[in-house]
Amino acid sequence: LMSGYIEYGYCMEALHLFQSMQKRGLEPTLISISCALQACMKMSALEQGRQIHIYIIESGIETAFIAGVLIDMYAKCGSLDMADAIFNRIQGESILTWNALIGGYAQHGNHNKAFQLMVDMQEAGLKPDEETLLKVMCSCRRMGSINQSCMLLKAIIQDHGIFPTIKHYNALVDLLGHAGLLNEALDLLESISMVPDVIGWTCLLSMCRKYGNVLVGRICFDRVVVLERGNAAPFVLMSSIYTCLGLKKDAHEVEELRCRANAWKKPGKAYTQVNGQIHSFN
């Protein structure tokens, strides 16, 4: 039930369920603890995450798996010092812990540290996996390093024996798009052996809005609508591209298409913490 809540964005309800479990005297399992930490991570509820960490220490149930989730939680909540402390204490026993720390530094803009950690991991005798390379590629996108991302993608195939997934190609599309290389990103999506997904096309469509490229944008829009007709995002992005270029008639036609497709944007949810209490609002 906690996992279901988290999957559909009800993180506060998942955390309340975990607390109710403890009040009823039910001993949490590693899976329920992991779910509670994930809920804290998604809400950036650092104080609640610390309380769960204290429970883990007092119960003596910290495993490499839980340590990895803890590192991920602290890193995503911005507490990289605590993430580092846990990582150093367990001495990087698992690739999960390495990936969690790499992802934390990548998220918070320390791209050199993220890349160095991948090098250190290999020197420690651990082989990078798909997740490791994806996190470093995403870090390259944030610092705009196209060459480094291309080298990493090549390394996935040649050096590490890992076949790249659509997530790796999407990361490269995102990088090319942010650099304004929209035609190159389009060529990549149309040339890869696997079928591009909604994420890749939507990512490129978003960059077309940024750079006002209606031709590539329309191609992306048509592909996304075929793959996921009820998704409101492509309609909103395409309409915005037309509007910014003064093509109001085309923008109106896209809006009519959205209504006929019954595509509506799902309301967003945000969290804030005041005096130790988590509050959500849409």
Secondary structure by P-SEA (a helix, b strand, c coil): caaaaaaacaaaaaaaaaaaaaaacccccaaaaaaaaaaaaaacaaaaaaaaaaaaaaaccccaaaaaaaaaaaaaacaaaaaaaaaaaaccccaaaaaaaaaaaaaacaaaaaaaaaaaaaaacccccaaaaaaaaaaaaaaccaaaaaaaaaaacccccccccaaaaaaaaaaaaaacaaaaaaaaaacccccccaaaaaaaaaaaaaaccaaaaaaaaaaaaaaccccaaaaaaaaaaaaaacaaaaaaaaaaaaaaacccccbbbbbbbcccbbbbcc
